[in-house]
Amino acid sequence: MSNPKPVEFRGSSLDDLRAFPLAARREAGHQIDQVQNGHDPDDWKPMSTVGQGVKEIRIRDAAGAFRVIYVARFANAVYVLHCFQKKTEKTSKADLDLAGKRYRDLLKEIGP
């Protein structure tokens, strides 16, 4: 794909991503770049509990586990809903709720 999709960060997700340690931030950037160009990230899983077409990029580095929740199913952009460091085995309800709220707000803005 010669025209990568633009990325739009929702809420505080860009600031949250910038707070990642350098190696994790670089890896997140690389994975988001792959998504922009129509490819799947190297390590991801669907997040259907958040919304239709929502996926989670999984990043592991020396500082821990990091996640980038995004949706790329819309034609106009890749929307990054939430970025966070994962502290426990299970993604916290607060993180899922925040991503879900940003997803619902996005749908209201751009329509189905």
MIFI-424854 format. One record per residue: residue number from 1; residue in three letters; z, y, x of N, C-alpha, C in turn. Coordinates in nm, 2 decimals. Layout:
N
@nr: NUM rest: ALA nzz: Z nyy: Y nxx: X cazz: Z cayy: Y caxx: X czz: Z cyy: Y cxx: X
...
END
This chain:
112
@nr: 1 rest: MET nzz: 0.00 nyy: -0.12 nxx: 0.09 cazz: 0.00 cayy: 0.00 caxx: 0.00 czz: 0.00 cyy: 0.12 cxx: 0.09
@nr: 2 rest: SER nzz: -0.10 nyy: 0.21 nxx: 0.07 cazz: -0.11 cayy: 0.32 caxx: 0.16 czz: -0.02 cyy: 0.44 cxx: 0.12
@nr: 3 rest: ASN nzz: 0.01 nyy: 0.44 nxx: -0.01 cazz: 0.10 cayy: 0.55 caxx: -0.06 czz: 0.24 cyy: 0.50 cxx: -0.10
@nr: 4 rest: PRO nzz: 0.33 nyy: 0.52 nxx: 0.00 cazz: 0.47 cayy: 0.48 caxx: -0.04 czz: 0.52 cyy: 0.56 cxx: -0.15
@nr: 5 rest: LYS nzz: 0.60 nyy: 0.49 nxx: -0.24 cazz: 0.67 cayy: 0.56 caxx: -0.34 czz: 0.78 cyy: 0.65 cxx: -0.29
@nr: 6 rest: PRO nzz: 0.79 nyy: 0.77 nxx: -0.35 cazz: 0.91 cayy: 0.86 caxx: -0.30 czz: 1.04 cyy: 0.79 cxx: -0.34
@nr: 7 rest: VAL nzz: 1.14 nyy: 0.83 nxx: -0.27 cazz: 1.28 cayy: 0.78 caxx: -0.30 czz: 1.36 cyy: 0.89 cxx: -0.36
@nr: 8 rest: GLU nzz: 1.43 nyy: 0.86 nxx: -0.47 cazz: 1.51 cayy: 0.96 caxx: -0.53 czz: 1.65 cyy: 0.90 cxx: -0.54
@nr: 9 rest: PHE nzz: 1.75 nyy: 0.98 nxx: -0.47 cazz: 1.89 cayy: 0.94 caxx: -0.47 czz: 1.96 cyy: 1.00 cxx: -0.59
@nr: 10 rest: ARG nzz: 2.03 nyy: 0.91 nxx: -0.66 cazz: 2.10 cayy: 0.96 caxx: -0.78 czz: 2.25 cyy: 0.98 cxx: -0.75
@nr: 11 rest: GLY nzz: 2.30 nyy: 1.09 nxx: -0.81 cazz: 2.44 cayy: 1.12 caxx: -0.79 czz: 2.48 cyy: 1.14 cxx: -0.65
@nr: 12 rest: SER nzz: 2.58 nyy: 1.08 nxx: -0.60 cazz: 2.63 cayy: 1.10 caxx: -0.46 czz: 2.57 cyy: 0.99 cxx: -0.37
@nr: 13 rest: SER nzz: 2.47 nyy: 0.91 nxx: -0.41 cazz: 2.43 cayy: 0.80 caxx: -0.33 czz: 2.37 cyy: 0.84 cxx: -0.19
@nr: 14 rest: LEU nzz: 2.31 nyy: 0.95 nxx: -0.18 cazz: 2.26 cayy: 0.99 caxx: -0.05 czz: 2.38 cyy: 1.02 cxx: 0.05
@nr: 15 rest: ASP nzz: 2.48 nyy: 1.10 nxx: 0.00 cazz: 2.60 cayy: 1.13 caxx: 0.08 czz: 2.67 cyy: 1.00 cxx: 0.11
@nr: 16 rest: ASP nzz: 2.67 nyy: 0.91 nxx: 0.02 cazz: 2.74 cayy: 0.78 caxx: 0.04 czz: 2.67 cyy: 0.70 cxx: 0.15
@nr: 17 rest: LEU nzz: 2.54 nyy: 0.70 nxx: 0.15 cazz: 2.46 cayy: 0.63 caxx: 0.25 czz: 2.48 cyy: 0.70 cxx: 0.38
@nr: 18 rest: ARG nzz: 2.48 nyy: 0.83 nxx: 0.39 cazz: 2.50 cayy: 0.90 caxx: 0.52 czz: 2.64 cyy: 0.87 cxx: 0.58
@nr: 19 rest: ALA nzz: 2.73 nyy: 0.82 nxx: 0.49 cazz: 2.87 cayy: 0.79 caxx: 0.54 czz: 2.87 cyy: 0.65 cxx: 0.61
@nr: 20 rest: PHE nzz: 2.76 nyy: 0.57 nxx: 0.59 cazz: 2.76 cayy: 0.44 caxx: 0.66 czz: 2.76 cyy: 0.46 cxx: 0.81
@nr: 21 rest: PRO nzz: 2.81 nyy: 0.36 nxx: 0.88 cazz: 2.80 cayy: 0.36 caxx: 1.03 czz: 2.65 cyy: 0.36 cxx: 1.07
@nr: 22 rest: LEU nzz: 2.62 nyy: 0.41 nxx: 1.18 cazz: 2.48 cayy: 0.43 caxx: 1.23 czz: 2.39 cyy: 0.31 cxx: 1.21
@nr: 23 rest: ALA nzz: 2.43 nyy: 0.19 nxx: 1.26 cazz: 2.35 cayy: 0.07 caxx: 1.25 czz: 2.32 cyy: 0.03 cxx: 1.11
@nr: 24 rest: ALA nzz: 2.42 nyy: 0.04 nxx: 1.02 cazz: 2.40 cayy: 0.01 caxx: 0.88 czz: 2.31 cyy: 0.11 cxx: 0.81
@nr: 25 rest: ARG nzz: 2.33 nyy: 0.24 nxx: 0.85 cazz: 2.24 cayy: 0.34 caxx: 0.79 czz: 2.09 cyy: 0.32 cxx: 0.83
@nr: 26 rest: ARG nzz: 2.07 nyy: 0.29 nxx: 0.96 cazz: 1.93 cayy: 0.26 caxx: 1.00 czz: 1.87 cyy: 0.14 cxx: 0.93
@nr: 27 rest: GLU nzz: 1.95 nyy: 0.03 nxx: 0.91 cazz: 1.91 cayy: -0.09 caxx: 0.85 czz: 1.87 cyy: -0.05 cxx: 0.70
@nr: 28 rest: ALA nzz: 1.96 nyy: 0.02 nxx: 0.63 cazz: 1.94 cayy: 0.06 caxx: 0.49 czz: 1.81 cyy: 0.14 cxx: 0.49
@nr: 29 rest: GLY nzz: 1.78 nyy: 0.23 nxx: 0.58 cazz: 1.66 cayy: 0.31 caxx: 0.58 czz: 1.54 cyy: 0.22 cxx: 0.59
@nr: 30 rest: HIS nzz: 1.55 nyy: 0.13 nxx: 0.68 cazz: 1.44 cayy: 0.03 caxx: 0.70 czz: 1.41 cyy: -0.05 cxx: 0.57
@nr: 31 rest: GLN nzz: 1.51 nyy: -0.10 nxx: 0.51 cazz: 1.50 cayy: -0.18 caxx: 0.39 czz: 1.44 cyy: -0.09 cxx: 0.27
@nr: 32 rest: ILE nzz: 1.49 nyy: 0.03 nxx: 0.26 cazz: 1.44 cayy: 0.12 caxx: 0.16 czz: 1.29 cyy: 0.15 cxx: 0.18
@nr: 33 rest: ASP nzz: 1.25 nyy: 0.17 nxx: 0.31 cazz: 1.11 cayy: 0.19 caxx: 0.35 czz: 1.03 cyy: 0.07 cxx: 0.30
@nr: 34 rest: GLN nzz: 1.08 nyy: -0.05 nxx: 0.32 cazz: 1.00 cayy: -0.17 caxx: 0.27 czz: 0.98 cyy: -0.16 cxx: 0.12
@nr: 35 rest: VAL nzz: 1.08 nyy: -0.13 nxx: 0.05 cazz: 1.07 cayy: -0.12 caxx: -0.10 czz: 0.97 cyy: -0.01 cxx: -0.13
@nr: 36 rest: GLN nzz: 0.97 nyy: 0.10 nxx: -0.07 cazz: 0.88 cayy: 0.21 caxx: -0.09 czz: 0.73 cyy: 0.16 cxx: -0.08
@nr: 37 rest: ASN nzz: 0.71 nyy: 0.07 nxx: 0.01 cazz: 0.58 cayy: 0.02 caxx: 0.04 czz: 0.54 cyy: -0.11 cxx: -0.04
@nr: 38 rest: GLY nzz: 0.63 nyy: -0.14 nxx: -0.14 cazz: 0.59 cayy: -0.24 caxx: -0.23 czz: 0.64 cyy: -0.38 cxx: -0.19
@nr: 39 rest: HIS nzz: 0.73 nyy: -0.39 nxx: -0.09 cazz: 0.78 cayy: -0.52 caxx: -0.04 czz: 0.92 cyy: -0.53 cxx: -0.08
@nr: 40 rest: ASP nzz: 0.97 nyy: -0.66 nxx: -0.09 cazz: 1.11 cayy: -0.68 caxx: -0.11 czz: 1.19 cyy: -0.66 cxx: 0.02
@nr: 41 rest: PRO nzz: 1.32 nyy: -0.62 nxx: 0.00 cazz: 1.40 cayy: -0.61 caxx: 0.12 czz: 1.42 cyy: -0.75 cxx: 0.18
@nr: 42 rest: ASP nzz: 1.47 nyy: -0.75 nxx: 0.31 cazz: 1.50 cayy: -0.88 caxx: 0.37 czz: 1.60 cyy: -0.96 cxx: 0.30
@nr: 43 rest: ASP nzz: 1.71 nyy: -0.90 nxx: 0.26 cazz: 1.82 cayy: -0.97 caxx: 0.19 czz: 1.86 cyy: -0.89 cxx: 0.07
@nr: 44 rest: TRP nzz: 1.83 nyy: -0.95 nxx: -0.05 cazz: 1.86 cayy: -0.88 caxx: -0.17 czz: 1.90 cyy: -0.98 cxx: -0.28
@nr: 45 rest: LYS nzz: 1.95 nyy: -0.92 nxx: -0.39 cazz: 1.97 cayy: -1.01 caxx: -0.51 czz: 1.95 cyy: -0.92 cxx: -0.63
@nr: 46 rest: PRO nzz: 1.91 nyy: -0.98 nxx: -0.74 cazz: 1.89 cayy: -0.90 caxx: -0.87 czz: 2.03 cyy: -0.86 cxx: -0.92
@nr: 47 rest: MET nzz: 2.04 nyy: -0.75 nxx: -0.98 cazz: 2.16 cayy: -0.70 caxx: -1.04 czz: 2.14 cyy: -0.67 cxx: -1.19
@nr: 48 rest: SER nzz: 2.11 nyy: -0.78 nxx: -1.26 cazz: 2.08 cayy: -0.76 caxx: -1.40 czz: 2.20 cyy: -0.71 cxx: -1.48
@nr: 49 rest: THR nzz: 2.32 nyy: -0.73 nxx: -1.43 cazz: 2.43 cayy: -0.67 caxx: -1.50 czz: 2.43 cyy: -0.52 cxx: -1.51
@nr: 50 rest: VAL nzz: 2.36 nyy: -0.46 nxx: -1.41 cazz: 2.35 cayy: -0.31 caxx: -1.40 czz: 2.24 cyy: -0.27 cxx: -1.49
@nr: 51 rest: GLY nzz: 2.13 nyy: -0.34 nxx: -1.49 cazz: 2.01 cayy: -0.30 caxx: -1.57 czz: 1.89 cyy: -0.38 cxx: -1.53
@nr: 52 rest: GLN nzz: 1.79 nyy: -0.37 nxx: -1.62 cazz: 1.66 cayy: -0.44 caxx: -1.60 czz: 1.59 cyy: -0.39 cxx: -1.47
@nr: 53 rest: GLY nzz: 1.56 nyy: -0.49 nxx: -1.38 cazz: 1.48 cayy: -0.45 caxx: -1.26 czz: 1.57 cyy: -0.40 cxx: -1.15
@nr: 54 rest: VAL nzz: 1.70 nyy: -0.39 nxx: -1.17 cazz: 1.79 cayy: -0.33 caxx: -1.07 czz: 1.82 cyy: -0.44 cxx: -0.96
@nr: 55 rest: LYS nzz: 1.81 nyy: -0.40 nxx: -0.83 cazz: 1.83 cayy: -0.50 caxx: -0.72 czz: 1.94 cyy: -0.44 cxx: -0.63
@nr: 56 rest: GLU nzz: 1.99 nyy: -0.52 nxx: -0.55 cazz: 2.09 cayy: -0.48 caxx: -0.45 czz: 2.05 cyy: -0.53 cxx: -0.31
@nr: 57 rest: ILE nzz: 2.04 nyy: -0.43 nxx: -0.22 cazz: 2.01 cayy: -0.46 caxx: -0.08 czz: 2.14 cyy: -0.50 cxx: -0.01
@nr: 58 rest: ARG nzz: 2.14 nyy: -0.61 nxx: 0.06 cazz: 2.26 cayy: -0.66 caxx: 0.13 czz: 2.25 cyy: -0.63 cxx: 0.28
@nr: 59 rest: ILE nzz: 2.34 nyy: -0.56 nxx: 0.33 cazz: 2.34 cayy: -0.53 caxx: 0.48 czz: 2.47 cyy: -0.57 cxx: 0.54
@nr: 60 rest: ARG nzz: 2.46 nyy: -0.65 nxx: 0.65 cazz: 2.58 cayy: -0.69 caxx: 0.72 czz: 2.57 cyy: -0.63 cxx: 0.86
@nr: 61 rest: ASP nzz: 2.68 nyy: -0.57 nxx: 0.91 cazz: 2.68 cayy: -0.54 caxx: 1.05 czz: 2.82 cyy: -0.55 cxx: 1.10
@nr: 62 rest: ALA nzz: 2.84 nyy: -0.51 nxx: 1.22 cazz: 2.98 cayy: -0.53 caxx: 1.29 czz: 3.08 cyy: -0.45 cxx: 1.21
@nr: 63 rest: ALA nzz: 3.05 nyy: -0.35 nxx: 1.14 cazz: 3.15 cayy: -0.27 caxx: 1.06 czz: 3.18 cyy: -0.32 cxx: 0.92
@nr: 64 rest: GLY nzz: 3.10 nyy: -0.43 nxx: 0.88 cazz: 3.13 cayy: -0.49 caxx: 0.75 czz: 3.00 cyy: -0.51 cxx: 0.67
@nr: 65 rest: ALA nzz: 3.02 nyy: -0.52 nxx: 0.54 cazz: 2.91 cayy: -0.54 caxx: 0.44 czz: 2.88 cyy: -0.41 cxx: 0.37
@nr: 66 rest: PHE nzz: 2.76 nyy: -0.38 nxx: 0.36 cazz: 2.72 cayy: -0.26 caxx: 0.29 czz: 2.61 cyy: -0.29 cxx: 0.18
@nr: 67 rest: ARG nzz: 2.61 nyy: -0.22 nxx: 0.07 cazz: 2.52 cayy: -0.24 caxx: -0.04 czz: 2.44 cyy: -0.12 cxx: -0.08
@nr: 68 rest: VAL nzz: 2.32 nyy: -0.13 nxx: -0.11 cazz: 2.24 cayy: -0.03 caxx: -0.17 czz: 2.18 cyy: -0.08 cxx: -0.30
@nr: 69 rest: ILE nzz: 2.22 nyy: -0.02 nxx: -0.41 cazz: 2.17 cayy: -0.06 caxx: -0.54 czz: 2.06 cyy: 0.03 cxx: -0.58
@nr: 70 rest: TYR nzz: 1.94 nyy: -0.03 nxx: -0.62 cazz: 1.83 cayy: 0.05 caxx: -0.65 czz: 1.74 cyy: -0.01 cxx: -0.76
@nr: 71 rest: VAL nzz: 1.65 nyy: 0.07 nxx: -0.81 cazz: 1.55 cayy: 0.02 caxx: -0.91 czz: 1.42 cyy: 0.07 cxx: -0.87
@nr: 72 rest: ALA nzz: 1.32 nyy: -0.02 nxx: -0.86 cazz: 1.19 cayy: 0.02 caxx: -0.81 czz: 1.08 cyy: -0.01 cxx: -0.92
@nr: 73 rest: ARG nzz: 1.12 nyy: -0.05 nxx: -1.04 cazz: 1.02 cayy: -0.09 caxx: -1.14 czz: 0.94 cyy: 0.02 cxx: -1.20
@nr: 74 rest: PHE nzz: 0.99 nyy: 0.15 nxx: -1.18 cazz: 0.92 cayy: 0.26 caxx: -1.24 czz: 0.81 cyy: 0.31 cxx: -1.14
@nr: 75 rest: ALA nzz: 0.70 nyy: 0.35 nxx: -1.20 cazz: 0.58 cayy: 0.39 caxx: -1.12 czz: 0.60 cyy: 0.51 cxx: -1.03
@nr: 76 rest: ASN nzz: 0.69 nyy: 0.60 nxx: -1.07 cazz: 0.69 cayy: 0.73 caxx: -1.00 czz: 0.78 cyy: 0.74 cxx: -0.88
@nr: 77 rest: ALA nzz: 0.88 nyy: 0.65 nxx: -0.86 cazz: 0.97 cayy: 0.65 caxx: -0.75 czz: 1.06 cyy: 0.53 cxx: -0.74
@nr: 78 rest: VAL nzz: 1.12 nyy: 0.52 nxx: -0.62 cazz: 1.23 cayy: 0.42 caxx: -0.60 czz: 1.36 cyy: 0.50 cxx: -0.62
@nr: 79 rest: TYR nzz: 1.44 nyy: 0.45 nxx: -0.72 cazz: 1.56 cayy: 0.53 caxx: -0.75 czz: 1.68 cyy: 0.45 cxx: -0.68
@nr: 80 rest: VAL nzz: 1.75 nyy: 0.52 nxx: -0.59 cazz: 1.87 cayy: 0.46 caxx: -0.53 czz: 1.99 cyy: 0.50 cxx: -0.62
@nr: 81 rest: LEU nzz: 2.05 nyy: 0.41 nxx: -0.68 cazz: 2.16 cayy: 0.43 caxx: -0.78 czz: 2.30 cyy: 0.45 cxx: -0.72
@nr: 82 rest: HIS nzz: 2.32 nyy: 0.37 nxx: -0.61 cazz: 2.46 cayy: 0.36 caxx: -0.56 czz: 2.45 cyy: 0.30 cxx: -0.42
@nr: 83 rest: CYS nzz: 2.53 nyy: 0.36 nxx: -0.33 cazz: 2.55 cayy: 0.30 caxx: -0.19 czz: 2.70 cyy: 0.29 cxx: -0.16
@nr: 84 rest: PHE nzz: 2.74 nyy: 0.18 nxx: -0.11 cazz: 2.88 cayy: 0.16 caxx: -0.09 czz: 2.91 cyy: 0.05 cxx: 0.02
@nr: 85 rest: GLN nzz: 3.03 nyy: 0.06 nxx: 0.07 cazz: 3.07 cayy: -0.05 caxx: 0.16 czz: 3.15 cyy: -0.15 cxx: 0.07
@nr: 86 rest: LYS nzz: 3.11 nyy: -0.28 nxx: 0.09 cazz: 3.17 cayy: -0.38 caxx: 0.01 czz: 3.30 cyy: -0.43 cxx: 0.08
@nr: 87 rest: LYS nzz: 3.41 nyy: -0.43 nxx: 0.02 cazz: 3.54 cayy: -0.46 caxx: 0.08 czz: 3.59 cyy: -0.60 cxx: 0.04
@nr: 88 rest: THR nzz: 3.54 nyy: -0.65 nxx: -0.07 cazz: 3.58 cayy: -0.78 caxx: -0.12 czz: 3.46 cyy: -0.87 cxx: -0.15
@nr: 89 rest: GLU nzz: 3.49 nyy: -1.00 nxx: -0.18 cazz: 3.39 cayy: -1.09 caxx: -0.21 czz: 3.30 cyy: -1.05 cxx: -0.33
@nr: 90 rest: LYS nzz: 3.37 nyy: -1.01 nxx: -0.43 cazz: 3.30 cayy: -0.97 caxx: -0.56 czz: 3.28 cyy: -0.82 cxx: -0.56
@nr: 91 rest: THR nzz: 3.17 nyy: -0.78 nxx: -0.60 cazz: 3.14 cayy: -0.63 caxx: -0.62 czz: 3.24 cyy: -0.58 cxx: -0.72
@nr: 92 rest: SER nzz: 3.30 nyy: -0.47 nxx: -0.69 cazz: 3.41 cayy: -0.41 caxx: -0.78 czz: 3.34 cyy: -0.36 cxx: -0.91
@nr: 93 rest: LYS nzz: 3.42 nyy: -0.37 nxx: -1.01 cazz: 3.38 cayy: -0.32 caxx: -1.15 czz: 3.35 cyy: -0.17 cxx: -1.14
@nr: 94 rest: ALA nzz: 3.42 nyy: -0.09 nxx: -1.06 cazz: 3.40 cayy: 0.05 caxx: -1.05 czz: 3.26 cyy: 0.07 cxx: -0.99
@nr: 95 rest: ASP nzz: 3.22 nyy: 0.00 nxx: -0.89 cazz: 3.09 cayy: 0.01 caxx: -0.83 czz: 2.98 cyy: -0.03 cxx: -0.93
@nr: 96 rest: LEU nzz: 3.00 nyy: -0.13 nxx: -1.00 cazz: 2.90 cayy: -0.18 caxx: -1.10 czz: 2.89 cyy: -0.08 cxx: -1.21
@nr: 97 rest: ASP nzz: 3.00 nyy: -0.02 nxx: -1.26 cazz: 3.00 cayy: 0.07 caxx: -1.37 czz: 2.93 cyy: 0.20 cxx: -1.33
@nr: 98 rest: LEU nzz: 2.95 nyy: 0.25 nxx: -1.20 cazz: 2.89 cayy: 0.37 caxx: -1.16 czz: 2.74 cyy: 0.35 cxx: -1.15
@nr: 99 rest: ALA nzz: 2.69 nyy: 0.24 nxx: -1.09 cazz: 2.55 cayy: 0.21 caxx: -1.08 czz: 2.49 cyy: 0.20 cxx: -1.22
@nr: 100 rest: GLY nzz: 2.56 nyy: 0.13 nxx: -1.31 cazz: 2.52 cayy: 0.12 caxx: -1.45 czz: 2.50 cyy: 0.25 cxx: -1.52
@nr: 101 rest: LYS nzz: 2.60 nyy: 0.34 nxx: -1.50 cazz: 2.59 cayy: 0.48 caxx: -1.56 czz: 2.47 cyy: 0.55 cxx: -1.51
@nr: 102 rest: ARG nzz: 2.45 nyy: 0.55 nxx: -1.38 cazz: 2.34 cayy: 0.62 caxx: -1.32 czz: 2.21 cyy: 0.56 cxx: -1.37
@nr: 103 rest: TYR nzz: 2.20 nyy: 0.43 nxx: -1.39 cazz: 2.08 cayy: 0.37 caxx: -1.44 czz: 2.06 cyy: 0.42 cxx: -1.59
@nr: 104 rest: ARG nzz: 2.16 nyy: 0.42 nxx: -1.67 cazz: 2.14 cayy: 0.46 caxx: -1.81 czz: 2.10 cyy: 0.61 cxx: -1.81
@nr: 105 rest: ASP nzz: 2.16 nyy: 0.69 nxx: -1.73 cazz: 2.12 cayy: 0.83 caxx: -1.72 czz: 1.98 cyy: 0.85 cxx: -1.68
@nr: 106 rest: LEU nzz: 1.93 nyy: 0.77 nxx: -1.58 cazz: 1.80 cayy: 0.77 caxx: -1.54 czz: 1.70 cyy: 0.74 cxx: -1.65
@nr: 107 rest: LEU nzz: 1.73 nyy: 0.63 nxx: -1.73 cazz: 1.65 cayy: 0.59 caxx: -1.84 czz: 1.64 cyy: 0.71 cxx: -1.95
@nr: 108 rest: LYS nzz: 1.75 nyy: 0.78 nxx: -1.97 cazz: 1.74 cayy: 0.89 caxx: -2.06 czz: 1.65 cyy: 1.00 cxx: -2.01
@nr: 109 rest: GLU nzz: 1.65 nyy: 1.02 nxx: -1.88 cazz: 1.56 cayy: 1.12 caxx: -1.82 czz: 1.41 cyy: 1.09 cxx: -1.82
@nr: 110 rest: ILE nzz: 1.38 nyy: 0.97 nxx: -1.78 cazz: 1.24 cayy: 0.93 caxx: -1.77 czz: 1.18 cyy: 0.85 cxx: -1.88
@nr: 111 rest: GLY nzz: 1.27 nyy: 0.81 nxx: -1.97 cazz: 1.22 cayy: 0.73 caxx: -2.08 czz: 1.19 cyy: 0.58 cxx: -2.04
@nr: 112 rest: PRO nzz: 1.16 nyy: 0.50 nxx: -2.14 cazz: 1.15 cayy: 0.35 caxx: -2.11 czz: 1.03 cyy: 0.32 cxx: -2.02
END
